[in-house]
Amino acid sequence: MQTAHSFLLSVLLSGSALATDFHVSPAGSGTKDGSSAADAVPAASASSLFNDTLQPGDRLLFSAGDYKGLSLILAKGGTKEKPKVVVGGADAVFSSNWTIEKPDKGATAIALAPGLSHVVFKDLAIRNYCFAVRANAAKDAPRSGLVFDNVDMEQMRHGFYLSDCDDMTITGCDMKRYSKHGFRFEQGCDRVRLSQCTADCSEGDAVWETKTEVFTFGFLLNNGGEPNTTFAFEDCLAKNNIKSNQTVKYTNGDGFVAEGNSRDVSYIRCRALRNQDGGFDLKVKDVTLTDCIAIGHRRDFRLWYNGTLKNCFGGWSQTGLWTKGGPVIVEGCTFIGHLKSSVEIEDEAPGPLTLNNCLLVTGDAKVGAAIGKYDGTGTVIVKSAAEAGISTVGNQWDGTGVTGNSSKYADKGYRASR
């Protein structure tokens, strides 16, 4: 008797059997009809092959090699049941000539035309472009159902720069050494999930940090003409967003940023490490953070409106949590090693700030536990990490493992195992 699972599997297999693989290499080979790796289509024809020849369910396979100067312009996707698939083979690299000395000059590796839908991008390596993936504003023809899986990007101005992309998934994509933004959502993107993605602006390179642009951000939800809505960031990392030679009075550089009209935004198990200003700088309403870590900033968590922090950790910065709005509810969080204060409530903040079962380790903080008043129950304030039962690793901790757990207050503050 055929089970529902086996029936579904047979349907999927029968569908995949009808799909066709088309092969691409930098210069092409053999008959250049794309029927095999030995007869690969040249890279210059890859866009037209994708748009005009591939049918829903077909795959575009890039063989090993350096695809120097390649710019894909993709306009015709697949269907929900049979997406088109773009796959980079081992040692296949898209490369161009972008340099940080002229950050606003350069090409786009993958341009997503208005209306492009149901395409899977997998195992791609992209180097030295101004933009890795770009989708310009297209309010009347939004894109939908795009999936990016394991896209490795390095040395460019922007990794992803997207408008009007709905029902999108970005998983395991890493952007290293950029001058401006790792992942930027300009406007009109709805129902987007990012998981296990990394935005590392400099990789800790002090020279690179003198060449970056002002307002370097890891993950940015912009305050655009159309709001970005329903975003879930899971297990993402933003670090080293720094421009060290800024001459303005207030220097900036943030890990996770959500601006203005964006809404329905959540962060789960995300980490912000060593960013110049904010770890999480969130100017949106009703934001939620769960199991998040922020270490080594001017302010670890900045909430401009109302929001909730659950089981989060902020450490070894100037200020742990800064609020200007409210109400803000903080449940079971740890703040340790801050030079100014564990929490700070702006004078004009409507509040309240509620701390329940939190652990505040004030150390040598100039002000102490709080600037302003907070309420709540069960919060413990101690002076030293030893009193808190927390390993004193300082701002070199990468936020993984159980180092942030308290061995003395099992029911207070952050717990990695929670």
Secondary structure as UniProt FT lines:
FT   HELIX           4..18
FT   STRAND          21..25
FT   TURN            30..31
FT   HELIX           37..39
FT   STRAND          41..42
FT   HELIX           43..45
FT   HELIX           46..48
FT   HELIX           49..53
FT   TURN            56..57
FT   STRAND          59..62
FT   STRAND          65..68
FT   STRAND          72..74
FT   STRAND          84..88
FT   TURN            90..91
FT   STRAND          92..95
FT   TURN            100..101
FT   TURN            103..104
FT   STRAND          108..112
FT   TURN            114..115
FT   STRAND          117..127
FT   STRAND          131..135
FT   TURN            139..140
FT   STRAND          143..163
FT   STRAND          165..171
FT   STRAND          174..187
FT   STRAND          190..195
FT   STRAND          198..200
FT   TURN            203..204
FT   TURN            206..207
FT   HELIX           208..211
FT   STRAND          217..221
FT   STRAND          229..234
FT   STRAND          237..239
FT   TURN            244..245
FT   STRAND          254..258
FT   TURN            260..261
FT   STRAND          263..268
FT   STRAND          271..273
FT   STRAND          278..282
FT   TURN            285..286
FT   STRAND          287..290
FT   STRAND          293..295
FT   STRAND          299..303
FT   STRAND          307..310
FT   STRAND          313..315
FT   STRAND          319..323
FT   STRAND          328..331
FT   STRAND          334..336
FT   STRAND          341..345
FT   TURN            347..348
FT   STRAND          353..356
FT   STRAND          359..361
FT   TURN            363..364
FT   STRAND          368..371
FT   STRAND          380..382
FT   HELIX           385..388
FT   HELIX           394..396
FT   TURN            401..404
FT   TURN            410..411
FT   TURN            416..417
//
